[in-house]
Amino acid sequence: MTFVNFKQLSLTALLLGSALPAAADVTAADVWADWKDYLSSFGYSVSGTENQSGSTLTVRDLTMGMTLPEAGDFNITMSEITFTEKGDGTVAVTLPQTMPMALSMKTEAGDPMSMTVDYTHSGLSMIVSGSPADMTYTYTADTLGLALTKLESAGQPVPYRDAHVAFSGLAGQARLINENGTRHSAQTFDAAKTDWNVDFDDPKTQKPVTAKGMFEGATFTATAAIPEGLNWQDPSATMPSGFAFDTTISYQAGSNAMAFTDEQERPVKFATSSQGGDLKMRVESKALAYSGSAKNATIDLAGGDIPLPISLTMEHSGFNLMVPIAKSEEPGDFALGFDLTNFAVPELLWAMLDPTGQLPHDPATLALDVTGKAKITADFANPEAMASEGAPGELHALSVNALKLRLAGADLSGTGAFTFDNEDLESFDGMPRPEGALDLRLAGANTLLDKLVAMGLVPEDQAMGARMMMGLFGKMEGEDTLTSKIEITPEGAILANGQRLR
């Protein structure tokens, strides 16, 4: 997620609200002042006509705008917003049912492009409580939506039929705190259902393209710490100490579908579904982390170059990535992982690949879990430093916590760990010299080779070469099971089960 998206997300969160109760009073003027301060901290300019009448503060012709780096101008307008003191120390915020959001930018070719998206709601209730330095927003809404209402390129309308996302059955809270020069926020909201739809004609084929999807039981949680002086307008600015953003989006069920016509005039359909999953992101001044997962997922493909409809299933799929992003003197943690657990293809496809049924048709599994230490030696925020020929970092340690591949009756697994000497770039032709070991176990490989030869998929001479390689690197441990220990010594020697290879 880019910082531009984070700013837009933060604005949306403010429009929705924030919460956790606090025991103090706020006034309409307090809430409006906090809105302006919050938006200004993200680089928005705020203007409007204010009018105080009794316990109600009305702001008319409200405009919030900013210039987005490498994008263009982004503006939100509201005809009127009211802040009404309820007499119990809380303030009710009333927003117009439609709020246009306009974005103007330039395409890669330099042509001007603009769009307008309407932010709409029904049944929105937003109550602010707390104190001027610690405000809580509590809200519910029957529906919230974003819909594209205008799209132009080079001054000409770009045709489309629909582009929208809608939330229904919402409830949430968020809390905004100003403390010691840092704005802290904690927010959460639940949506009973989320759906979206896009419908337009492909400019190349002039054929319809449709995409739609839905989530049920979606939950969004996020915390953030934004220090004063953060320069959102400069994408190359280094994140200051204390900056942090942590968010999780989860759902109980979801589905997506897409249909289009390819350049050979053939219809293509693609659909996915899952019974729950999540997406997580964490950003701080020194590290960035992403992860995601899905349970009981299906993928359906039909049309185009695919001769027959295909339906794929998997019990679990996921990924995770964590990398240090700040230049430092000491190595930082990194991680990389993914898994496809019990990945199954339909029997119709197996019948094409294995018509005599010689191979096991059990679901396949592929998984990798790697962690380590790396030192960043270049400033990621400096384009000149990143464009230099030298590597932007140093690898210091790598641990293979899990390696798993199970397919057609064969099963490969492994674990290991290595350290790297960045002072020695000669022993391995410019690569830091590694030291450590990798333990591997391979079961069922010879049986699989025999079946592939019998099916005519692998020539006998290639199978013989593969067996010789397995004999060189492994040793038999039981029936059709090979184990191997690959070691790299401090002197740079490479050993397989104690036998020197280099």
Summary of the structure (lengths in Angstrom):
residues: 502
radius of gyration: 28.6
end to end distance: 44.5
largest distance: 92.1
contacts: 1530
relative contact order: 0.06
helix: 13%
strand: 59%
